[in-house]
């Protein structure tokens, strides 16, 4: 985002920046994670598609604890912030778990799409093979494979 501020030229960077800002704003509010989960999902979806490992994809969430602590005054106990900080840490921990759930759901969807694409390609190959056999006057031999039930994982 430092080099390219245009969201159309850098949509991934823009999505992540917008998501982090929105996530931070929502963390500062009391209450549920309805809006926070929207921002979290946008960031996590990008990272899931980029093929990050689960830990690398969601590492930014617990890192928020360090960012907040870096902005706090020196001794949090003396400033009566320790109890608030524990509550904040708990909210970040909840967001970390939510981010993991979102990441896994995105990865499952990606794998589902990939499997369906393999099935579709395999079905098209079999259809072409059968068409070629028919053009040559040969009787198509399905070889015991029904094209409607083609499963490359079997």
C-alpha positions, 0 to 999 in steps of 0.5 A: 500500500505504500507504493500503490495507494489506488485500490483498483491498482492494488485490490489485495492491499486495499482489502487488507488495509480496509479490513485491518482498519475496520477490525481495529475500530470494531475491537475498540467497541464493546459488543459482538463481532458482527461487523468485525467478522465481516472485515475478518472474513475479507482479509482471511479470504484473500489469505486463504486464496493466496495459499498461506498456511493456517497459522500464517494466514491468521497471524495478524490477529494475535499480533494486534495484541502487540500493536496495542501494547506498543501504543499503551503507556509504560506501566499498565498496572499502575494506570489501571489498564490491566483489567481492560487489557485482559478483556481486550486480549480475550476479544482478540483470542476470540477473533483468532478462533473466528479467523481460523474457522473462516480460513478453514471454510474458505479452504474447504470451498476452494478444495470443493471448487477444485474437485468439481473442476477435475470432475468436469474436465474428466467428464469432458475428456470421456465425452470426447473419447466417446464421440471420437469412438462413435465417429470411427464407427466403434461402439463407445465402451464406458469401461464401467464408468458412469459419467454422471457419477464420475469421482476422481477421488475414488 
